[in-house]
Amino acid sequence: MDDKRYRIPAGLHRVEQDIEKSRFITTAAHAPTVEEAKAFIARVRDEFPDANHNCWAYVVGPPGSTAQVGMSDDGEPHGTAGRPMLTALLHGGVGDVAMVVTRYFGGTLLGKGGLVRAYTSGVQQALEGLPTTERVRKVRLAVELEYASIDGLRRLLPSYEVQVVSEEYAATVGYRLELPVSRVEDFKVALLDLTQGQVLIEAEEPEG
């Protein structure tokens, strides 16, 4: 399973700039799925319904990945907004990201080259100040063991970046645990050593 770690937006971020009397507002957000990217774009559109353009681009997946991307010029001349925005995003070093550049026209035509520069600049400025965090692919394990092994298990958790999702006490102790995919095999070995093989370990569906 893929355990690729990469930077993602930690929250909503917005920058503004005025170019030749036009106002450009760039809003960035975390977009782990295409549906969430589109929902974010719709929210920004609703926030600025009177803008001349709400151009957008998104990259779902690791930085630079083109497997799930989208873009729109939203009425600007073809290729002057969405495409340069997407290009800037693909080179931005951040994954699972969507951006909308909202434009209020100020009366001065920028020309195609000017528009490309303006929309590229909006994305680049937003990326520069964007708060980010690390995306880590995780998996959940169901673990069942004897009471005698509880303390040993708890001592193992920090070393393998394991979080306890839930625990259940019956004849044995049942845990649901979440940890990075890359740690799973080593953690299983450590559990088997700890319990001398007296443990049940079952993988659940990977978390995004």
N, C-alpha and C positions, 0 to 999 in steps of 0.2 A: 504493500500500500504506500501511496505517496505521502511522505512526511515533510514536504517542502515548506520551509518557514519563510515568510516574507512580510514586508511592511504593508500595513493597511491603514486607512484613516481611522483615527481614534474617536472622531466625532465630526459634527458639522463645522465647516470653516468657510469664511466669506471674505473676499477682498473687493475693493472698488478702485476704479481709475477713470479719469476723464481724458479723452483723446479727441482733440479737435471739436470740443463742445458736446461730443457724444459721451454718455455715461455707461460704463461697462461694469456690471456687477457679476462676479464669479462666485458661485456657491459649489462647494465640494462636499461629498458625503461617502460613507462606507456603503458599498453595494455588493454584497456577497452572492447575489443572484440577479439574473436579468429582470425578474419581476420586481425586485426591490429597487433596482436602478430606474425602471420605468415609473414606479410609484413615487420615487424621489423627484424625478423630472416633472411629474404631474403636480406635485406639491409646490415646486418653485413656480411653475406656470400660474398656479392659482394665487400665489403670493404676489406676482407681478403681472396681472392680467392686462394692464394698460401699456406694457412694454412693446416696443416695435418688434423685437425678436427675443426668443428664448432658445438659443442654440445649445446643443448638448452633445456629449460623448461619454461613453463608459467603457471600462475594461473589467470584465468579470473573470477572475483567475489570477495567476501570478503576474508580476510586472513584465510587460512586453508580450504577454500571450495574446494572440489574435483569435483564439478559439471562440470566445464570446464577447464580441464588441458591437457597439452601435454608435450612430452619429446622426446629426441632423443640422442642416443650414437654417432651418425654420424661416425661410423667405429671403435670406441673404443670397447674393449671387452664388451659383453652384461652386462648391469647392473652396469657398472663402472662410467658412466657419467650422462646420463639423469635422471636416477632414484635418485641418491644421490642429484643431483641439485634440482629436484622437491621436495624431502623431505625437503631440507634446505629452499626452498621457502615457503612451506606449514607451516613451523614453524617460518617464518621470521616476522610475524606481519604486512605484507603489502599485499594489494590486487591489482588486475588488473595490474600484473607485469609480464614481460618477461625478461629472461636473456639468453645470449649466451656466452659460454666460448670457446674462440678460442685458439687452442693449436698449437704451433710450436715445433715439436719434436726435442730434443737436443741430441739424441743418446743414452741416458740412459733409459732403461726400468724401469718403476716404479712399475710394478706388479699390480694386481687387487686392493689390499688394498691401495697402494700408489695412484692409479688413483682415487679411491673413495674419499680419503682424499683431493687430489688436487682439484677435481671438487667441493666438498662440501666447501672447504676453499674459493674458488673463489666466490661462491655465498654469503657466510657469510661475506666476506670482502666487497663485493659490497653493501650488506644490511646495514652494519655498517655506511658507509659514504653516503648512498643514501638520497638525498634531497626528502622530502615527503610533501604532502599537504593533506587536508581532502576531501574525496569524500562525497558529500551530494546528495541524491536523491531529485530532484526538480520536480515541476509541474507548468504548465502555466495556468493562469486564464484570461479569457476575462471578463472585468468589465465595465459596462456602468452605469453612474450616472449623476446627475445634476451638473451644474457649481458651485452651492452653496457649494457642498461637496468636491471640489478639495483640498482646504487647509487642511481640516480634514483628507482626504485620505493621503496627503503627510506627515502629522505628524505621521500617523500610520505605514508607510513603514519600518522605521528602527527597530521598536519593533518586527516585524515579519520576519525580514531578506528578505524583498521584494525588487526585482529589477524591474524597469520599462523597458520593452522591447520596447514598442511603445505607442504612444498616438495619438488620433484623435479627433479633435474638430468639432462638427456639432451641431445639435439641443441639443444633450447631449454630454458628454465627454466619449470616449471609450479608455480603457487602455488594454494593454496586459502586464501581470505581471508574474514574475517568483519568486517562493519561495519554501523553503523546504516542503516536503510532511507533515512533522509533524506539520507545522504551519498553514496549510490550514484551518482546521475547526475553530480554534480560530480567524483567520483573517476574515473569513466569518461572524462570530458573531459580531466582532468589526465593520465591514462594515455595517451590518444591523442596529446596534445601531446608528452608525454615521448618516446614511441616513434615519433613521426611516422606514426602509424597502423599500425605494425608490431606489433600485439598482438591476441591473441584473448581475448575476455571473455565468459564464459557464466555466467548467474545460476543458482544452485541453489535448492532450496526454502527459503523463509524459515524462520528459526529462531524459536521462541516467544520 
